[in-house]
Amino acid sequence: MKSNPYVSKMEQEKHEEMRINHRKIREKKQYEKIGNYLREYQNETILVIDYAAIKTSTFKLVRKQLFVETKAEVMCGKLGLFRTAIRHFSAQNPSYQVILQLLPHLKGIGTALVFCKTNIVQEVSRILVSAEDFHPVKAGNTCPIDVWIPKGNTGLDPTKTSFLPALNIASKISRGNIEIINDVHLIKKGENVSEFASKFLERLQFKPIPGRIEIRVLYNENTIISPGLLSVSSGDVIRIIQNTVNDISIISSEIDYPTICSLPRVVITAYSNLLAVVMETNYSFDHAEWMFPKIIQDKIRYLESLNE
């Protein structure tokens, strides 16, 4: 703390002590709050997010929207407090050691924890990833996207055309402003941004680089889950299960190893074989008679197709 010539040293030391005590009290309250959330949501969902790519004002709106629509709680603060609280919680609850796997993801500026109920985690994810800000490109950095400049009036004065030839941008003067004749692919994805391109975009006040909240990892009911699974719908899960059951059924039938999955296929195959026997002999059974009309019609159609 800088000394103030108009305040005595004793008063300065007293003020500094009060400031330190206030900070300790604030950190203690935050530590206790994190511990309460960990106990409350130990069987629910905890998300580790990175919001460094968006503005603070945008993140405040996201926090408000999360609380209003989903009642999710967002904790920001010193990551050291987060780590200490998680280690203390796992030490008190040995059956929840999995939560320690969140620690490697608690790093960097703009890291926060989101606590929510498991049944609304997809809605929480939707709100988080839908938040977006745009940032300018910086000279010397690698551009993560393709940057296109649409043709038309730029609003720039004609005196600011000196750098356009260096960027191979065809232009003309229209209504006292620079007008770009054709759409320009200014920067390709993966290229380093040149000084001319950076200054041109700055003068256009064009910010092409999108910034979004990143979900690093999820803790869900004592299990660590990749955030990519949040985009999987119930329909996708059903299709995966159906395909898996079908594959098991085919393999079981091929190797003559009966399983629950192959039971329908075995029954249908056996029933088809019995119907074939009925068609070739005078033997019949109850569940075959109702199939006779259809079988006979199919056989007649087949014979007629051969005669044609």
Disulfide bonds with the S-S distance in Angstrom:
none
